Amino acid sequence: SSDRVLDWTLENIYQQGDEIHFLHVIPVPMPAVVGGLGGLDTGLVTVNPDPQEDVKHIAEAKDFINRRFATKVATKNVPYKVEIVHFLTDNDSIGEAIVKRAEVLKAAVVIMAKHQRNALTEFFLGSVTKYVTHHLGQPLIILH
């Protein structure tokens, strides 16, 4: 659906002189807790994430976005930037990252895809789209 959003944006919104920002939020890996064997064994072992793996994931995400979208924007000579936001996340904080970045950039518009979830998942986890809808000061276009 991100490809469709980009195609639609280039066709309907983009004007000469605009710059497109591709924003991707990557959660910070949390330490894993490995439990004991039950009974009297109460020893828990915490396995911390590997910082080098974390840096590798960020680089892979940036490379993926560049490969996936660069050709489309390059053929039209559209200036663009790839931004990776990396921090502890839940759906509200992902939405908050989008809202804050749009404010800093003074974005003319934010365009995003609606990701389909079932009602129960959305009830417990919330929705990035819903958060952005309620908190964004700029115009918002949501493509289904």
C-alpha positions as CSV (number, residue, x, y, z in Angstrom):
1,S,0.0,0.0,0.0
2,S,3.0,2.4,0.5
3,D,3.7,2.1,-3.2
4,R,0.1,3.1,-4.0
5,V,0.4,6.0,-1.6
6,L,3.6,7.2,-3.4
7,D,2.0,6.8,-6.9
8,W,-1.1,8.7,-5.8
9,T,1.0,11.5,-4.2
10,L,3.2,12.0,-7.3
11,E,0.1,12.0,-9.5
12,N,-2.2,14.2,-7.4
13,I,-0.3,16.3,-4.9
14,Y,3.3,16.7,-5.8
15,Q,4.2,20.1,-7.4
16,Q,7.6,21.3,-8.7
17,G,9.7,22.5,-5.8
18,D,8.1,20.1,-3.2
19,E,10.3,17.7,-1.3
20,I,9.0,14.3,-0.2
21,H,10.0,12.8,3.1
22,F,9.7,9.1,3.7
23,L,9.4,8.5,7.4
24,H,9.9,5.0,8.9
25,V,9.7,4.3,12.6
26,I,11.7,1.4,14.0
27,P,11.2,0.3,17.6
28,V,14.2,0.0,19.9
29,P,14.6,-3.7,20.8
30,M,13.7,-4.5,24.3
31,P,15.7,-6.9,26.5
32,A,14.3,-10.4,26.4
33,V,13.7,-12.2,29.7
34,V,14.3,-15.9,29.6
35,G,12.4,-17.7,32.4
36,G,13.5,-20.4,34.8
37,L,12.3,-24.0,34.9
38,G,9.4,-23.5,37.4
39,G,9.1,-24.8,40.9
40,L,11.9,-23.4,43.1
41,D,13.9,-22.1,40.2
42,T,13.2,-18.3,40.3
43,G,16.3,-17.4,38.3
44,L,15.5,-15.1,35.4
45,V,18.1,-14.3,32.8
46,T,17.9,-11.0,30.9
47,V,19.3,-11.0,27.4
48,N,20.1,-7.5,26.2
49,P,19.8,-6.7,22.5
50,D,22.9,-6.5,20.4
51,P,23.6,-2.9,19.6
52,Q,25.4,-3.9,16.3
53,E,22.3,-5.8,15.2
54,D,20.2,-2.7,16.0
55,V,22.4,-0.4,13.9
56,K,22.2,-3.1,11.1
57,H,18.4,-3.0,11.2
58,I,18.4,0.8,10.9
59,A,20.7,0.6,7.9
60,E,18.7,-2.1,6.3
61,A,15.5,-0.1,6.7
62,K,17.0,2.9,5.1
63,D,18.4,0.9,2.2
64,F,15.0,-0.9,1.7
65,I,13.2,2.5,1.5
66,N,15.8,3.9,-0.9
67,R,15.5,0.8,-3.1
68,R,11.7,0.6,-3.0
69,F,11.0,4.3,-3.7
70,A,14.1,6.0,-5.1
71,T,13.5,4.9,-8.7
72,K,10.0,6.3,-8.7
73,V,11.0,9.7,-7.4
74,A,14.3,9.8,-9.3
75,T,12.6,9.3,-12.7
76,K,10.5,12.4,-12.0
77,N,13.4,14.4,-10.5
78,V,11.6,14.7,-7.2
79,P,13.8,15.7,-4.2
80,Y,13.3,13.4,-1.3
81,K,14.7,12.4,2.1
82,V,14.6,9.1,3.9
83,E,14.2,9.5,7.7
84,I,14.4,6.7,10.2
85,V,13.0,7.4,13.6
86,H,14.3,5.0,16.3
87,F,12.9,4.8,19.8
88,L,10.7,2.9,22.2
89,T,7.3,2.6,20.4
90,D,3.7,1.8,20.7
91,N,1.0,2.9,18.3
92,D,0.5,6.3,20.0
93,S,4.3,7.0,20.0
94,I,4.6,6.1,16.3
95,G,1.7,8.5,15.7
96,E,3.4,11.1,17.9
97,A,6.6,10.7,15.9
98,I,4.7,11.4,12.7
99,V,3.0,14.4,14.2
100,K,6.2,15.9,15.6
101,R,8.2,15.4,12.4
102,A,5.4,17.0,10.4
103,E,5.5,20.0,12.7
104,V,9.3,20.4,12.5
105,L,9.3,20.1,8.7
106,K,6.3,22.4,8.4
107,A,4.8,19.8,6.1
108,A,2.2,21.0,3.7
109,V,0.4,17.7,4.0
110,V,0.9,14.3,5.5
111,I,-0.2,11.3,3.4
112,M,-0.4,7.8,4.8
113,A,-1.9,4.4,4.2
114,K,-4.5,3.0,6.5
115,H,-3.4,-0.4,7.7
116,Q,-6.3,-2.7,8.2
117,R,-6.6,-4.3,11.6
118,N,-9.5,-6.2,13.2
119,A,-11.6,-4.3,15.8
120,L,-10.2,-6.2,18.8
121,T,-6.6,-5.4,17.9
122,E,-7.4,-1.8,17.3
123,F,-9.3,-1.6,20.6
124,F,-6.3,-2.9,22.6
125,L,-3.4,-1.4,20.6
126,G,-5.0,1.7,19.2
127,S,-4.3,3.0,15.8
128,V,-1.4,5.1,14.4
129,T,-3.8,6.6,11.9
130,K,-6.3,7.5,14.6
131,Y,-3.6,9.2,16.7
132,V,-2.4,11.2,13.8
133,T,-6.0,12.2,12.8
134,H,-6.6,13.6,16.3
135,H,-3.3,15.3,16.8
136,L,-1.9,16.6,13.5
137,G,-2.1,20.3,12.8
138,Q,-1.5,19.9,9.1
139,P,-3.9,18.5,6.5
140,L,-4.0,14.7,6.5
141,I,-4.8,12.4,3.6
142,I,-5.4,8.7,4.4
143,L,-5.6,6.3,1.5
144,H,-7.4,3.0,1.9
